[in-house]
């Protein structure tokens, strides 16, 4: 459980040509990532977010299938973290700005584009 000064979140990451590391657990050689534009990644994530918000899909199921982060194996769950613990400042700021249960708009970082669900 997250302590008072920590948050808990899950996320879905889509990597693209501009991502700092162009490989992932589902694309170890980066062949798909290297051909995915940032714009295409954003459009894919917008569509995913719409499906989740409308109830057509669950965040955890989609994360497990499409997220480029290894947290996909846990339905996108990153566990609890506090301020200053995330490498990605925009990600941390977006997570703290959410209320529990909320899903962010697109968050852009060096890793790629994300949507974040605050879980605690």
PDB file as gemmi writes it, atoms N, CA and C in Angstrom:
CRYST1    1.000    1.000    1.000  90.00  90.00  90.00 P 1                      
ATOM      1  N   UNK A   1       0.836  -1.194   0.000  1.00  0.00           N  
ATOM      2  CA  UNK A   1       0.000   0.000   0.000  1.00  0.00           C  
ATOM      3  C   UNK A   1       0.871   1.244   0.000  1.00  0.00           C  
ATOM      4  N   UNK A   2       0.480   2.233  -0.707  1.00  0.00           N  
ATOM      5  CA  UNK A   2       1.237   3.485  -0.777  1.00  0.00           C  
ATOM      6  C   UNK A   2       1.079   4.257   0.529  1.00  0.00           C  
ATOM      7  N   UNK A   3       2.173   4.836   1.009  1.00  0.00           N  
ATOM      8  CA  UNK A   3       2.089   5.672   2.199  1.00  0.00           C  
ATOM      9  C   UNK A   3       1.510   7.029   1.808  1.00  0.00           C  
ATOM     10  N   UNK A   4       1.292   7.900   2.798  1.00  0.00           N  
ATOM     11  CA  UNK A   4       0.637   9.191   2.554  1.00  0.00           C  
ATOM     12  C   UNK A   4       1.324  10.042   1.484  1.00  0.00           C  
ATOM     13  N   UNK A   5       2.634   9.996   1.433  1.00  0.00           N  
ATOM     14  CA  UNK A   5       3.354  10.845   0.475  1.00  0.00           C  
ATOM     15  C   UNK A   5       3.694  10.105  -0.822  1.00  0.00           C  
ATOM     16  N   UNK A   6       3.152   8.911  -0.984  1.00  0.00           N  
ATOM     17  CA  UNK A   6       3.394   8.145  -2.198  1.00  0.00           C  
ATOM     18  C   UNK A   6       2.099   8.008  -2.998  1.00  0.00           C  
ATOM     19  N   UNK A   7       2.275   7.712  -4.272  1.00  0.00           N  
ATOM     20  CA  UNK A   7       1.153   7.379  -5.138  1.00  0.00           C  
ATOM     21  C   UNK A   7       1.407   5.986  -5.693  1.00  0.00           C  
ATOM     22  N   UNK A   8       0.371   5.396  -6.236  1.00  0.00           N  
ATOM     23  CA  UNK A   8       0.509   4.111  -6.913  1.00  0.00           C  
ATOM     24  C   UNK A   8      -0.150   4.278  -8.267  1.00  0.00           C  
ATOM     25  N   UNK A   9       0.492   3.773  -9.292  1.00  0.00           N  
ATOM     26  CA  UNK A   9      -0.046   3.976 -10.641  1.00  0.00           C  
ATOM     27  C   UNK A   9       0.264   2.795 -11.549  1.00  0.00           C  
ATOM     28  N   UNK A  10      -0.535   2.719 -12.589  1.00  0.00           N  
ATOM     29  CA  UNK A  10      -0.295   1.799 -13.698  1.00  0.00           C  
ATOM     30  C   UNK A  10      -0.188   2.659 -14.947  1.00  0.00           C  
ATOM     31  N   UNK A  11       0.476   2.129 -15.964  1.00  0.00           N  
ATOM     32  CA  UNK A  11       0.571   2.908 -17.196  1.00  0.00           C  
ATOM     33  C   UNK A  11       0.645   2.007 -18.411  1.00  0.00           C  
ATOM     34  N   UNK A  12       0.384   2.623 -19.538  1.00  0.00           N  
ATOM     35  CA  UNK A  12       0.559   1.978 -20.839  1.00  0.00           C  
ATOM     36  C   UNK A  12       1.536   2.861 -21.603  1.00  0.00           C  
ATOM     37  N   UNK A  13       2.625   2.269 -22.040  1.00  0.00           N  
ATOM     38  CA  UNK A  13       3.681   2.975 -22.778  1.00  0.00           C  
ATOM     39  C   UNK A  13       3.702   2.494 -24.214  1.00  0.00           C  
ATOM     40  N   UNK A  14       3.706   3.450 -25.132  1.00  0.00           N  
ATOM     41  CA  UNK A  14       3.932   3.136 -26.544  1.00  0.00           C  
ATOM     42  C   UNK A  14       5.222   3.851 -26.942  1.00  0.00           C  
ATOM     43  N   UNK A  15       6.215   3.076 -27.334  1.00  0.00           N  
ATOM     44  CA  UNK A  15       7.490   3.653 -27.775  1.00  0.00           C  
ATOM     45  C   UNK A  15       7.406   4.015 -29.253  1.00  0.00           C  
ATOM     46  N   UNK A  16       8.281   4.934 -29.656  1.00  0.00           N  
ATOM     47  CA  UNK A  16       8.298   5.395 -31.049  1.00  0.00           C  
ATOM     48  C   UNK A  16       9.731   5.752 -31.450  1.00  0.00           C  
ATOM     49  N   UNK A  17       9.900   6.209 -32.682  1.00  0.00           N  
ATOM     50  CA  UNK A  17      11.232   6.534 -33.225  1.00  0.00           C  
ATOM     51  C   UNK A  17      12.033   7.461 -32.326  1.00  0.00           C  
ATOM     52  N   UNK A  18      11.375   8.357 -31.631  1.00  0.00           N  
ATOM     53  CA  UNK A  18      12.060   9.330 -30.786  1.00  0.00           C  
ATOM     54  C   UNK A  18      12.327   8.847 -29.368  1.00  0.00           C  
ATOM     55  N   UNK A  19      11.916   7.631 -29.062  1.00  0.00           N  
ATOM     56  CA  UNK A  19      12.129   7.100 -27.713  1.00  0.00           C  
ATOM     57  C   UNK A  19      13.618   6.896 -27.450  1.00  0.00           C  
ATOM     58  N   UNK A  20      14.000   7.131 -26.225  1.00  0.00           N  
ATOM     59  CA  UNK A  20      15.422   7.023 -25.859  1.00  0.00           C  
ATOM     60  C   UNK A  20      15.943   5.598 -26.067  1.00  0.00           C  
ATOM     61  N   UNK A  21      15.192   4.607 -25.704  1.00  0.00           N  
ATOM     62  CA  UNK A  21      15.608   3.206 -25.891  1.00  0.00           C  
ATOM     63  C   UNK A  21      14.636   2.564 -26.872  1.00  0.00           C  
ATOM     64  N   UNK A  22      15.134   2.149 -28.002  1.00  0.00           N  
ATOM     65  CA  UNK A  22      14.268   1.664 -29.077  1.00  0.00           C  
ATOM     66  C   UNK A  22      14.130   0.139 -29.082  1.00  0.00           C  
ATOM     67  N   UNK A  23      13.846  -0.399 -27.917  1.00  0.00           N  
ATOM     68  CA  UNK A  23      13.572  -1.833 -27.785  1.00  0.00           C  
ATOM     69  C   UNK A  23      12.655  -2.005 -26.588  1.00  0.00           C  
ATOM     70  N   UNK A  24      11.946  -3.113 -26.569  1.00  0.00           N  
ATOM     71  CA  UNK A  24      11.071  -3.408 -25.439  1.00  0.00           C  
ATOM     72  C   UNK A  24      10.925  -4.917 -25.308  1.00  0.00           C  
ATOM     73  N   UNK A  25      10.240  -5.344 -24.273  1.00  0.00           N  
ATOM     74  CA  UNK A  25      10.040  -6.773 -24.055  1.00  0.00           C  
ATOM     75  C   UNK A  25       9.293  -7.407 -25.217  1.00  0.00           C  
ATOM     76  N   UNK A  26       8.414  -6.645 -25.872  1.00  0.00           N  
ATOM     77  CA  UNK A  26       7.642  -7.228 -26.977  1.00  0.00           C  
ATOM     78  C   UNK A  26       8.239  -6.927 -28.348  1.00  0.00           C  
ATOM     79  N   UNK A  27       9.244  -6.079 -28.386  1.00  0.00           N  
ATOM     80  CA  UNK A  27       9.941  -5.737 -29.629  1.00  0.00           C  
ATOM     81  C   UNK A  27      11.442  -5.618 -29.319  1.00  0.00           C  
ATOM     82  N   UNK A  28      12.071  -6.753 -28.970  1.00  0.00           N  
ATOM     83  CA  UNK A  28      13.458  -6.729 -28.488  1.00  0.00           C  
ATOM     84  C   UNK A  28      14.471  -6.109 -29.454  1.00  0.00           C  
ATOM     85  N   UNK A  29      14.215  -6.219 -30.743  1.00  0.00           N  
ATOM     86  CA  UNK A  29      15.138  -5.636 -31.718  1.00  0.00           C  
ATOM     87  C   UNK A  29      14.715  -4.229 -32.141  1.00  0.00           C  
ATOM     88  N   UNK A  30      13.571  -3.802 -31.677  1.00  0.00           N  
ATOM     89  CA  UNK A  30      13.105  -2.451 -31.965  1.00  0.00           C  
ATOM     90  C   UNK A  30      12.617  -2.217 -33.380  1.00  0.00           C  
ATOM     91  N   UNK A  31      12.312  -3.277 -34.104  1.00  0.00           N  
ATOM     92  CA  UNK A  31      11.909  -3.121 -35.509  1.00  0.00           C  
ATOM     93  C   UNK A  31      10.608  -2.332 -35.663  1.00  0.00           C  
ATOM     94  N   UNK A  32       9.640  -2.601 -34.799  1.00  0.00           N  
ATOM     95  CA  UNK A  32       8.367  -1.878 -34.871  1.00  0.00           C  
ATOM     96  C   UNK A  32       8.546  -0.472 -34.308  1.00  0.00           C  
ATOM     97  N   UNK A  33       9.236  -0.373 -33.190  1.00  0.00           N  
ATOM     98  CA  UNK A  33       9.449   0.931 -32.544  1.00  0.00           C  
ATOM     99  C   UNK A  33      10.137   1.904 -33.496  1.00  0.00           C  
ATOM    100  N   UNK A  34      11.164   1.435 -34.197  1.00  0.00           N  
ATOM    101  CA  UNK A  34      11.932   2.312 -35.094  1.00  0.00           C  
ATOM    102  C   UNK A  34      11.125   2.812 -36.294  1.00  0.00           C  
ATOM    103  N   UNK A  35      10.004   2.134 -36.588  1.00  0.00           N  
ATOM    104  CA  UNK A  35       9.182   2.582 -37.718  1.00  0.00           C  
ATOM    105  C   UNK A  35       7.899   3.286 -37.257  1.00  0.00           C  
ATOM    106  N   UNK A  36       7.703   3.393 -35.955  1.00  0.00           N  
ATOM    107  CA  UNK A  36       6.513   4.050 -35.409  1.00  0.00           C  
ATOM    108  C   UNK A  36       6.814   5.526 -35.152  1.00  0.00           C  
ATOM    109  N   UNK A  37       6.064   6.389 -35.785  1.00  0.00           N  
ATOM    110  CA  UNK A  37       6.251   7.824 -35.538  1.00  0.00           C  
ATOM    111  C   UNK A  37       5.611   8.188 -34.199  1.00  0.00           C  
ATOM    112  N   UNK A  38       6.021   9.309 -33.653  1.00  0.00           N  
ATOM    113  CA  UNK A  38       5.417   9.790 -32.410  1.00  0.00           C  
ATOM    114  C   UNK A  38       3.929  10.001 -32.621  1.00  0.00           C  
ATOM    115  N   UNK A  39       3.569  10.579 -33.770  1.00  0.00           N  
ATOM    116  CA  UNK A  39       2.173  10.865 -34.076  1.00  0.00           C  
ATOM    117  C   UNK A  39       1.349   9.577 -34.121  1.00  0.00           C  
ATOM    118  N   UNK A  40       1.890   8.523 -34.717  1.00  0.00           N  
ATOM    119  CA  UNK A  40       1.180   7.241 -34.784  1.00  0.00           C  
ATOM    120  C   UNK A  40       1.024   6.652 -33.380  1.00  0.00           C  
ATOM    121  N   UNK A  41       2.048   6.775 -32.552  1.00  0.00           N  
ATOM    122  CA  UNK A  41       1.974   6.281 -31.174  1.00  0.00           C  
ATOM    123  C   UNK A  41       0.903   7.024 -30.390  1.00  0.00           C  
ATOM    124  N   UNK A  42       0.851   8.339 -30.567  1.00  0.00           N  
ATOM    125  CA  UNK A  42      -0.160   9.162 -29.880  1.00  0.00           C  
ATOM    126  C   UNK A  42      -1.563   8.753 -30.330  1.00  0.00           C  
ATOM    127  N   UNK A  43      -1.760   8.581 -31.629  1.00  0.00           N  
ATOM    128  CA  UNK A  43      -3.079   8.183 -32.144  1.00  0.00           C  
ATOM    129  C   UNK A  43      -3.488   6.810 -31.602  1.00  0.00           C  
ATOM    130  N   UNK A  44      -2.548   5.878 -31.551  1.00  0.00           N  
ATOM    131  CA  UNK A  44      -2.834   4.551 -31.013  1.00  0.00           C  
ATOM    132  C   UNK A  44      -3.253   4.666 -29.545  1.00  0.00           C  
ATOM    133  N   UNK A  45      -2.537   5.464 -28.793  1.00  0.00           N  
ATOM    134  CA  UNK A  45      -2.824   5.624 -27.368  1.00  0.00           C  
ATOM    135  C   UNK A  45      -4.149   6.359 -27.134  1.00  0.00           C  
ATOM    136  N   UNK A  46      -4.473   7.328 -27.978  1.00  0.00           N  
ATOM    137  CA  UNK A  46      -5.765   8.015 -27.857  1.00  0.00           C  
ATOM    138  C   UNK A  46      -6.912   7.028 -28.059  1.00  0.00           C  
ATOM    139  N   UNK A  47      -6.774   6.159 -29.042  1.00  0.00           N  
ATOM    140  CA  UNK A  47      -7.795   5.157 -29.323  1.00  0.00           C  
ATOM    141  C   UNK A  47      -7.925   4.176 -28.152  1.00  0.00           C  
ATOM    142  N   UNK A  48      -6.792   3.769 -27.615  1.00  0.00           N  
ATOM    143  CA  UNK A  48      -6.784   2.863 -26.456  1.00  0.00           C  
ATOM    144  C   UNK A  48      -7.475   3.529 -25.270  1.00  0.00           C  
ATOM    145  N   UNK A  49      -7.140   4.786 -25.015  1.00  0.00           N  
ATOM    146  CA  UNK A  49      -7.729   5.504 -23.887  1.00  0.00           C  
ATOM    147  C   UNK A  49      -9.250   5.603 -24.048  1.00  0.00           C  
ATOM    148  N   UNK A  50      -9.680   5.890 -25.261  1.00  0.00           N  
ATOM    149  CA  UNK A  50     -11.120   5.985 -25.547  1.00  0.00           C  
ATOM    150  C   UNK A  50     -11.822   4.658 -25.251  1.00  0.00           C  
ATOM    151  N   UNK A  51     -11.215   3.545 -25.662  1.00  0.00           N  
ATOM    152  CA  UNK A  51     -11.794   2.219 -25.397  1.00  0.00           C  
ATOM    153  C   UNK A  51     -11.884   1.940 -23.895  1.00  0.00           C  
ATOM    154  N   UNK A  52     -10.873   2.358 -23.149  1.00  0.00           N  
ATOM    155  CA  UNK A  52     -10.867   2.129 -21.700  1.00  0.00           C  
ATOM    156  C   UNK A  52     -11.925   3.001 -21.021  1.00  0.00           C  
ATOM    157  N   UNK A  53     -11.935   4.277 -21.342  1.00  0.00           N  
ATOM    158  CA  UNK A  53     -12.877   5.214 -20.715  1.00  0.00           C  
ATOM    159  C   UNK A  53     -14.330   4.839 -21.038  1.00  0.00           C  
ATOM    160  N   UNK A  54     -14.560   4.341 -22.247  1.00  0.00           N  
ATOM    161  CA  UNK A  54     -15.923   3.973 -22.655  1.00  0.00           C  
ATOM    162  C   UNK A  54     -16.353   2.614 -22.100  1.00  0.00           C  
ATOM    163  N   UNK A  55     -15.419   1.875 -21.513  1.00  0.00           N  
ATOM    164  CA  UNK A  55     -15.754   0.570 -20.948  1.00  0.00           C  
ATOM    165  C   UNK A  55     -15.601  -0.593 -21.903  1.00  0.00           C  
ATOM    166  N   UNK A  56     -15.128  -0.339 -23.124  1.00  0.00           N  
ATOM    167  CA  UNK A  56     -14.925  -1.420 -24.102  1.00  0.00           C  
ATOM    168  C   UNK A  56     -13.754  -2.333 -23.719  1.00  0.00           C  
ATOM    169  N   UNK A  57     -12.838  -1.790 -22.916  1.00  0.00           N  
ATOM    170  CA  UNK A  57     -11.649  -2.555 -22.522  1.00  0.00           C  
ATOM    171  C   UNK A  57     -11.247  -2.128 -21.113  1.00  0.00           C  
ATOM    172  N   UNK A  58     -10.479  -2.985 -20.448  1.00  0.00           N  
ATOM    173  CA  UNK A  58      -9.962  -2.597 -19.129  1.00  0.00           C  
ATOM    174  C   UNK A  58      -8.510  -2.160 -19.273  1.00  0.00           C  
ATOM    175  N   UNK A  59      -8.122  -1.237 -18.432  1.00  0.00           N  
ATOM    176  CA  UNK A  59      -6.763  -0.713 -18.456  1.00  0.00           C  
ATOM    177  C   UNK A  59      -5.746  -1.850 -18.338  1.00  0.00           C  
ATOM    178  N   UNK A  60      -5.969  -2.725 -17.367  1.00  0.00           N  
ATOM    179  CA  UNK A  60      -5.018  -3.805 -17.093  1.00  0.00           C  
ATOM    180  C   UNK A  60      -4.871  -4.770 -18.266  1.00  0.00           C  
ATOM    181  N   UNK A  61      -5.991  -5.129 -18.900  1.00  0.00           N  
ATOM    182  CA  UNK A  61      -5.925  -6.052 -20.043  1.00  0.00           C  
ATOM    183  C   UNK A  61      -5.183  -5.430 -21.221  1.00  0.00           C  
ATOM    184  N   UNK A  62      -5.474  -4.161 -21.494  1.00  0.00           N  
ATOM    185  CA  UNK A  62      -4.805  -3.486 -22.605  1.00  0.00           C  
ATOM    186  C   UNK A  62      -3.310  -3.334 -22.302  1.00  0.00           C  
ATOM    187  N   UNK A  63      -2.989  -2.936 -21.079  1.00  0.00           N  
ATOM    188  CA  UNK A  63      -1.575  -2.785 -20.701  1.00  0.00           C  
ATOM    189  C   UNK A  63      -0.823  -4.094 -20.912  1.00  0.00           C  
ATOM    190  N   UNK A  64      -1.422  -5.192 -20.498  1.00  0.00           N  
ATOM    191  CA  UNK A  64      -0.771  -6.501 -20.623  1.00  0.00           C  
ATOM    192  C   UNK A  64      -0.501  -6.871 -22.077  1.00  0.00           C  
ATOM    193  N   UNK A  65      -1.361  -6.404 -22.985  1.00  0.00           N  
ATOM    194  CA  UNK A  65      -1.219  -6.743 -24.396  1.00  0.00           C  
ATOM    195  C   UNK A  65      -0.341  -5.787 -25.184  1.00  0.00           C  
ATOM    196  N   UNK A  66      -0.441  -4.471 -24.917  1.00  0.00           N  
ATOM    197  CA  UNK A  66       0.194  -3.521 -25.828  1.00  0.00           C  
ATOM    198  C   UNK A  66       1.311  -2.660 -25.250  1.00  0.00           C  
ATOM    199  N   UNK A  67       1.416  -2.575 -23.927  1.00  0.00           N  
ATOM    200  CA  UNK A  67       2.421  -1.675 -23.366  1.00  0.00           C  
ATOM    201  C   UNK A  67       3.833  -2.157 -23.666  1.00  0.00           C  
ATOM    202  N   UNK A  68       4.702  -1.204 -24.011  1.00  0.00           N  
ATOM    203  CA  UNK A  68       6.102  -1.524 -24.265  1.00  0.00           C  
ATOM    204  C   UNK A  68       6.926  -1.604 -22.979  1.00  0.00           C  
ATOM    205  N   UNK A  69       6.317  -1.320 -21.841  1.00  0.00           N  
ATOM    206  CA  UNK A  69       7.022  -1.393 -20.559  1.00  0.00           C  
ATOM    207  C   UNK A  69       6.925  -2.815 -20.002  1.00  0.00           C  
ATOM    208  N   UNK A  70       7.953  -3.250 -19.310  1.00  0.00           N  
ATOM    209  CA  UNK A  70       7.922  -4.587 -18.708  1.00  0.00           C  
ATOM    210  C   UNK A  70       6.837  -4.701 -17.634  1.00  0.00           C  
ATOM    211  N   UNK A  71       6.312  -3.570 -17.161  1.00  0.00           N  
ATOM    212  CA  UNK A  71       5.205  -3.610 -16.192  1.00  0.00           C  
ATOM    213  C   UNK A  71       3.943  -4.197 -16.825  1.00  0.00           C  
ATOM    214  N   UNK A  72       3.953  -4.377 -18.132  1.00  0.00           N  
ATOM    215  CA  UNK A  72       2.814  -4.998 -18.821  1.00  0.00           C  
ATOM    216  C   UNK A  72       2.495  -6.358 -18.198  1.00  0.00           C  
ATOM    217  N   UNK A  73       3.514  -7.049 -17.732  1.00  0.00           N  
ATOM    218  CA  UNK A  73       3.318  -8.368 -17.123  1.00  0.00           C  
ATOM    219  C   UNK A  73       2.490  -8.284 -15.846  1.00  0.00           C  
ATOM    220  N   UNK A  74       2.360  -7.079 -15.300  1.00  0.00           N  
ATOM    221  CA  UNK A  74       1.554  -6.843 -14.091  1.00  0.00           C  
ATOM    222  C   UNK A  74       0.356  -5.945 -14.416  1.00  0.00           C  
ATOM    223  N   UNK A  75      -0.084  -5.962 -15.662  1.00  0.00           N  
ATOM    224  CA  UNK A  75      -1.206  -5.120 -16.066  1.00  0.00           C  
ATOM    225  C   UNK A  75      -0.870  -3.641 -16.042  1.00  0.00           C  
ATOM    226  N   UNK A  76       0.436  -3.336 -16.161  1.00  0.00           N  
ATOM    227  CA  UNK A  76       0.892  -1.949 -16.167  1.00  0.00           C  
ATOM    228  C   UNK A  76       1.237  -1.394 -14.796  1.00  0.00           C  
ATOM    229  N   UNK A  77       1.055  -2.199 -13.760  1.00  0.00           N  
ATOM    230  CA  UNK A  77       1.259  -1.742 -12.379  1.00  0.00           C  
ATOM    231  C   UNK A  77       2.722  -1.422 -12.096  1.00  0.00           C  
ATOM    232  N   UNK A  78       2.957  -0.173 -11.689  1.00  0.00           N  
ATOM    233  CA  UNK A  78       4.308   0.267 -11.327  1.00  0.00           C  
ATOM    234  C   UNK A  78       4.542   0.210  -9.826  1.00  0.00           C  
ATOM    235  N   UNK A  79       3.497  -0.048  -9.067  1.00  0.00           N  
ATOM    236  CA  UNK A  79       3.623  -0.065  -7.615  1.00  0.00           C  
ATOM    237  C   UNK A  79       3.707   1.354  -7.062  1.00  0.00           C  
ATOM    238  N   UNK A  80       3.922   1.470  -5.748  1.00  0.00           N  
ATOM    239  CA  UNK A  80       3.974   2.790  -5.129  1.00  0.00           C  
ATOM    240  C   UNK A  80       5.305   3.493  -5.379  1.00  0.00           C  
ATOM    241  N   UNK A  81       5.243   4.816  -5.475  1.00  0.00           N  
ATOM    242  CA  UNK A  81       6.468   5.615  -5.573  1.00  0.00           C  
ATOM    243  C   UNK A  81       6.205   7.000  -5.016  1.00  0.00           C  
ATOM    244  N   UNK A  82       7.286   7.631  -4.592  1.00  0.00           N  
ATOM    245  CA  UNK A  82       7.203   8.971  -4.031  1.00  0.00           C  
ATOM    246  C   UNK A  82       7.813   9.996  -4.965  1.00  0.00           C  
ATOM    247  N   UNK A  83       7.703  11.243  -4.566  1.00  0.00           N  
ATOM    248  CA  UNK A  83       8.278  12.327  -5.362  1.00  0.00           C  
ATOM    249  C   UNK A  83       9.790  12.136  -5.485  1.00  0.00           C  
ATOM    250  N   UNK A  84      10.294  12.354  -6.703  1.00  0.00           N  
ATOM    251  CA  UNK A  84      11.725  12.229  -6.951  1.00  0.00           C  
ATOM    252  C   UNK A  84      12.191  10.819  -7.236  1.00  0.00           C  
ATOM    253  N   UNK A  85      11.299   9.840  -7.188  1.00  0.00           N  
ATOM    254  CA  UNK A  85      11.699   8.449  -7.428  1.00  0.00           C  
ATOM    255  C   UNK A  85      11.587   8.035  -8.897  1.00  0.00           C  
ATOM    256  N   UNK A  86      10.813   8.774  -9.671  1.00  0.00           N  
ATOM    257  CA  UNK A  86      10.657   8.426 -11.081  1.00  0.00           C  
ATOM    258  C   UNK A  86      11.711   9.164 -11.901  1.00  0.00           C  
ATOM    259  N   UNK A  87      12.296   8.469 -12.849  1.00  0.00           N  
ATOM    260  CA  UNK A  87      13.266   9.080 -13.761  1.00  0.00           C  
ATOM    261  C   UNK A  87      12.622  10.170 -14.605  1.00  0.00           C  
ATOM    262  N   UNK A  88      11.354   9.994 -14.874  1.00  0.00           N  
ATOM    263  CA  UNK A  88      10.652  10.846 -15.824  1.00  0.00           C  
ATOM    264  C   UNK A  88       9.770  11.864 -15.091  1.00  0.00           C  
ATOM    265  N   UNK A  89      10.248  13.083 -14.993  1.00  0.00           N  
ATOM    266  CA  UNK A  89       9.545  14.141 -14.262  1.00  0.00           C  
ATOM    267  C   UNK A  89       8.114  14.375 -14.781  1.00  0.00           C  
ATOM    268  N   UNK A  90       7.891  14.465 -16.099  1.00  0.00           N  
ATOM    269  CA  UNK A  90       6.516  14.680 -16.584  1.00  0.00           C  
ATOM    270  C   UNK A  90       5.574  13.549 -16.146  1.00  0.00           C  
ATOM    271  N   UNK A  91       6.094  12.336 -16.088  1.00  0.00           N  
ATOM    272  CA  UNK A  91       5.301  11.183 -15.667  1.00  0.00           C  
ATOM    273  C   UNK A  91       4.904  11.337 -14.198  1.00  0.00           C  
ATOM    274  N   UNK A  92       5.878  11.665 -13.375  1.00  0.00           N  
ATOM    275  CA  UNK A  92       5.628  11.852 -11.938  1.00  0.00           C  
ATOM    276  C   UNK A  92       4.613  12.975 -11.704  1.00  0.00           C  
ATOM    277  N   UNK A  93       4.816  14.103 -12.359  1.00  0.00           N  
ATOM    278  CA  UNK A  93       3.907  15.240 -12.189  1.00  0.00           C  
ATOM    279  C   UNK A  93       2.486  14.897 -12.616  1.00  0.00           C  
ATOM    280  N   UNK A  94       2.350  14.193 -13.725  1.00  0.00           N  
ATOM    281  CA  UNK A  94       1.018  13.804 -14.207  1.00  0.00           C  
ATOM    282  C   UNK A  94       0.342  12.853 -13.227  1.00  0.00           C  
ATOM    283  N   UNK A  95       1.101  11.933 -12.670  1.00  0.00           N  
ATOM    284  CA  UNK A  95       0.534  10.965 -11.731  1.00  0.00           C  
ATOM    285  C   UNK A  95       0.028  11.664 -10.473  1.00  0.00           C  
ATOM    286  N   UNK A  96       0.830  12.549  -9.912  1.00  0.00           N  
ATOM    287  CA  UNK A  96       0.422  13.273  -8.710  1.00  0.00           C  
ATOM    288  C   UNK A  96      -0.784  14.190  -8.965  1.00  0.00           C  
ATOM    289  N   UNK A  97      -0.951  14.646 -10.190  1.00  0.00           N  
ATOM    290  CA  UNK A  97      -2.071  15.531 -10.524  1.00  0.00           C  
ATOM    291  C   UNK A  97      -3.398  14.778 -10.637  1.00  0.00           C  
ATOM    292  N   UNK A  98      -3.341  13.456 -10.825  1.00  0.00           N  
ATOM    293  CA  UNK A  98      -4.550  12.652 -10.972  1.00  0.00           C  
ATOM    294  C   UNK A  98      -5.180  12.337  -9.615  1.00  0.00           C  
ATOM    295  N   UNK A  99      -6.488  12.128  -9.625  1.00  0.00           N  
ATOM    296  CA  UNK A  99      -7.178  11.584  -8.462  1.00  0.00           C  
ATOM    297  C   UNK A  99      -7.174  10.067  -8.620  1.00  0.00           C  
ATOM    298  N   UNK A 100      -7.287   9.354  -7.520  1.00  0.00           N  
ATOM    299  CA  UNK A 100      -7.328   7.892  -7.579  1.00  0.00           C  
ATOM    300  C   UNK A 100      -8.470   7.463  -8.502  1.00  0.00           C  
ATOM    301  N   UNK A 101      -8.139   6.580  -9.444  1.00  0.00           N  
ATOM    302  CA  UNK A 101      -9.109   6.077 -10.409  1.00  0.00           C  
ATOM    303  C   UNK A 101      -9.111   6.824 -11.730  1.00  0.00           C  
ATOM    304  N   UNK A 102      -8.509   8.020 -11.751  1.00  0.00           N  
ATOM    305  CA  UNK A 102      -8.463   8.808 -12.984  1.00  0.00           C  
ATOM    306  C   UNK A 102      -7.417   8.261 -13.956  1.00  0.00           C  
ATOM    307  N   UNK A 103      -7.671   8.521 -15.233  1.00  0.00           N  
ATOM    308  CA  UNK A 103      -6.738   8.162 -16.301  1.00  0.00           C  
ATOM    309  C   UNK A 103      -6.296   9.443 -16.987  1.00  0.00           C  
ATOM    310  N   UNK A 104      -4.996   9.585 -17.142  1.00  0.00           N  
ATOM    311  CA  UNK A 104      -4.436  10.805 -17.719  1.00  0.00           C  
ATOM    312  C   UNK A 104      -4.732  10.915 -19.207  1.00  0.00           C  
ATOM    313  N   UNK A 105      -4.519  12.108 -19.706  1.00  0.00           N  
ATOM    314  CA  UNK A 105      -4.417  12.310 -21.146  1.00  0.00           C  
ATOM    315  C   UNK A 105      -3.024  11.787 -21.530  1.00  0.00           C  
ATOM    316  N   UNK A 106      -2.587  12.000 -22.749  1.00  0.00           N  
ATOM    317  CA  UNK A 106      -1.276  11.546 -23.209  1.00  0.00           C  
ATOM    318  C   UNK A 106      -0.172  12.282 -22.440  1.00  0.00           C  
ATOM    319  N   UNK A 107       0.789  11.522 -21.936  1.00  0.00           N  
ATOM    320  CA  UNK A 107       1.956  12.086 -21.256  1.00  0.00           C  
ATOM    321  C   UNK A 107       3.180  11.713 -22.090  1.00  0.00           C  
ATOM    322  N   UNK A 108       3.925  12.731 -22.495  1.00  0.00           N  
ATOM    323  CA  UNK A 108       5.077  12.566 -23.378  1.00  0.00           C  
ATOM    324  C   UNK A 108       6.361  12.589 -22.562  1.00  0.00           C  
ATOM    325  N   UNK A 109       7.201  11.553 -22.699  1.00  0.00           N  
ATOM    326  CA  UNK A 109       8.488  11.506 -22.003  1.00  0.00           C  
ATOM    327  C   UNK A 109       9.565  11.001 -22.960  1.00  0.00           C  
ATOM    328  N   UNK A 110      10.796  10.956 -22.480  1.00  0.00           N  
ATOM    329  CA  UNK A 110      11.899  10.409 -23.276  1.00  0.00           C  
ATOM    330  C   UNK A 110      11.687   8.936 -23.614  1.00  0.00           C  
ATOM    331  N   UNK A 111      10.886   8.244 -22.819  1.00  0.00           N  
ATOM    332  CA  UNK A 111      10.646   6.819 -23.057  1.00  0.00           C  
ATOM    333  C   UNK A 111       9.621   6.575 -24.153  1.00  0.00           C  
ATOM    334  N   UNK A 112       8.732   7.519 -24.359  1.00  0.00           N  
ATOM    335  CA  UNK A 112       7.657   7.363 -25.335  1.00  0.00           C  
ATOM    336  C   UNK A 112       6.436   8.114 -24.862  1.00  0.00           C  
ATOM    337  N   UNK A 113       5.270   7.646 -25.279  1.00  0.00           N  
ATOM    338  CA  UNK A 113       4.021   8.269 -24.845  1.00  0.00           C  
ATOM    339  C   UNK A 113       3.273   7.296 -23.945  1.00  0.00           C  
ATOM    340  N   UNK A 114       2.612   7.855 -22.930  1.00  0.00           N  
ATOM    341  CA  UNK A 114       1.959   7.038 -21.910  1.00  0.00           C  
ATOM    342  C   UNK A 114       0.543   7.533 -21.663  1.00  0.00           C  
ATOM    343  N   UNK A 115      -0.280   6.643 -21.140  1.00  0.00           N  
ATOM    344  CA  UNK A 115      -1.439   7.042 -20.366  1.00  0.00           C  
ATOM    345  C   UNK A 115      -1.238   6.395 -19.006  1.00  0.00           C  
ATOM    346  N   UNK A 116      -1.672   7.113 -17.979  1.00  0.00           N  
ATOM    347  CA  UNK A 116      -1.418   6.703 -16.603  1.00  0.00           C  
ATOM    348  C   UNK A 116      -2.761   6.585 -15.880  1.00  0.00           C  
ATOM    349  N   UNK A 117      -2.887   5.543 -15.092  1.00  0.00           N  
ATOM    350  CA  UNK A 117      -4.049   5.380 -14.222  1.00  0.00           C  
ATOM    351  C   UNK A 117      -3.530   5.408 -12.787  1.00  0.00           C  
ATOM    352  N   UNK A 118      -4.014   6.375 -12.023  1.00  0.00           N  
ATOM    353  CA  UNK A 118      -3.620   6.427 -10.612  1.00  0.00           C  
ATOM    354  C   UNK A 118      -4.482   5.443  -9.834  1.00  0.00           C  
ATOM    355  N   UNK A 119      -3.832   4.558  -9.094  1.00  0.00           N  
ATOM    356  CA  UNK A 119      -4.558   3.500  -8.389  1.00  0.00           C  
ATOM    357  C   UNK A 119      -4.549   3.676  -6.876  1.00  0.00           C  
ATOM    358  N   UNK A 120      -3.711   4.548  -6.336  1.00  0.00           N  
ATOM    359  CA  UNK A 120      -3.715   4.841  -4.888  1.00  0.00           C  
ATOM    360  C   UNK A 120      -2.992   6.156  -4.656  1.00  0.00           C  
TER     361      UNK A 120                                                      
END                                                                             
